Amino acid sequence: MKKKAQRTWAEIKDDPPGERFQRHFRRRQGRKGRMRLIAMSSALIFAGIVLLFIPGPGLLLIALGAALLAEESLRIARALDWSEIEIRTLIDRAGRVWRRVGRGREPPG
């Protein structure tokens, strides 16, 4: 099981941003264990939602559950690919502002 997870992670990591989850969805089609995967991902998402209101890794569990669910839903895979691009853009902008502020310049705005 651990080797399978490592192999899957390597495949996803090597795919280009914005296409990772859709490509993984297509590779996953036709495999068994669909209901178990949906149940496991739903449980992770639910646990993540609960952990949003108490200390714990709520967002991480929600993201992990959504990534697992993307194996069974092209719509969720597309949403995650879009989210990845948007998050990367936001992090890039924040990094530029951080570097500018670090040099003593005022942030824009």
C-alpha positions as CSV (number, residue, x, y, z in Angstrom):
1,M,0.0,0.0,0.0
2,K,2.8,2.4,0.9
3,K,4.6,1.8,-2.4
4,K,1.4,2.3,-4.3
5,A,0.8,5.6,-2.6
6,Q,4.4,6.7,-3.4
7,R,4.0,5.7,-7.0
8,T,0.7,7.7,-7.2
9,W,2.3,10.7,-5.6
10,A,5.3,10.5,-8.1
11,E,2.9,10.5,-11.0
12,I,0.9,13.4,-9.7
13,K,4.0,15.4,-8.8
14,D,5.4,14.9,-12.3
15,D,2.3,16.1,-14.1
16,P,2.2,19.8,-15.0
17,P,0.3,22.3,-12.7
18,G,-3.2,22.8,-13.9
19,E,-3.5,19.3,-15.3
20,R,-2.4,17.1,-12.5
21,F,-5.8,16.0,-11.1
22,Q,-7.5,15.6,-14.5
23,R,-4.6,13.4,-15.7
24,H,-4.8,11.4,-12.5
25,F,-8.6,11.1,-12.9
26,R,-8.1,9.6,-16.4
27,R,-5.4,7.2,-15.2
28,R,-7.7,6.0,-12.4
29,Q,-10.7,5.2,-14.6
30,G,-11.7,1.5,-14.6
31,R,-10.0,0.6,-11.4
32,K,-11.8,-1.2,-8.5
33,G,-12.5,0.1,-5.0
34,R,-14.5,3.1,-6.1
35,M,-17.0,3.0,-3.2
36,R,-14.3,2.6,-0.6
37,L,-12.4,5.5,-2.0
38,I,-15.5,7.7,-2.0
39,A,-16.3,6.8,1.6
40,M,-12.7,7.4,2.7
41,S,-12.5,10.8,1.0
42,S,-15.9,11.8,2.4
43,A,-14.8,10.9,5.9
44,L,-11.6,12.9,5.5
45,I,-13.6,16.0,4.3
46,F,-16.1,15.6,7.2
47,A,-13.2,15.3,9.7
48,G,-11.5,18.3,8.2
49,I,-14.7,20.4,8.5
50,V,-15.0,19.4,12.2
51,L,-11.4,20.3,12.8
52,L,-11.9,23.7,11.3
53,F,-13.8,24.6,14.5
54,I,-11.3,23.0,16.9
55,P,-7.5,23.0,16.8
56,G,-6.2,20.6,14.2
57,P,-5.2,20.2,10.6
58,G,-8.7,20.9,9.2
59,L,-7.7,22.4,5.8
60,L,-5.1,19.7,5.2
61,L,-7.7,16.9,5.7
62,I,-10.2,18.7,3.5
63,A,-7.6,19.1,0.7
64,L,-6.5,15.4,1.1
65,G,-10.1,14.3,0.9
66,A,-10.8,16.4,-2.1
67,A,-7.7,15.1,-3.9
68,L,-8.9,11.5,-3.3
69,L,-12.4,12.4,-4.4
70,A,-10.9,13.9,-7.6
71,E,-10.0,10.3,-8.6
72,E,-13.7,9.7,-9.1
73,S,-15.0,13.1,-10.3
74,L,-13.7,15.0,-13.3
75,R,-15.6,18.1,-12.1
76,I,-13.6,18.0,-8.8
77,A,-10.4,17.3,-10.6
78,R,-10.9,20.4,-12.8
79,A,-11.7,22.5,-9.7
80,L,-8.5,21.3,-8.0
81,D,-6.4,22.1,-11.1
82,W,-7.9,25.6,-11.3
83,S,-7.4,26.0,-7.5
84,E,-3.7,25.0,-7.8
85,I,-3.1,27.6,-10.4
86,E,-4.8,30.3,-8.4
87,I,-3.0,29.4,-5.2
88,R,0.3,29.4,-7.0
89,T,-0.4,32.8,-8.4
90,L,-1.4,34.2,-5.0
91,I,1.8,32.7,-3.4
92,D,3.9,34.3,-6.1
93,R,2.3,37.7,-5.6
94,A,2.7,37.4,-1.8
95,G,6.4,36.5,-2.3
96,R,7.0,39.5,-4.4
97,V,5.4,41.8,-1.9
98,W,7.3,40.2,0.9
99,R,10.6,40.7,-0.9
100,R,9.7,44.4,-1.6
101,V,8.8,45.0,2.0
102,G,12.0,43.3,3.1
103,R,14.0,45.9,1.1
104,G,12.3,48.7,3.0
105,R,9.8,49.7,0.3
106,E,6.2,50.3,1.1
107,P,3.7,47.6,0.0
108,P,1.3,48.6,-2.8
109,G,-2.2,49.6,-1.9
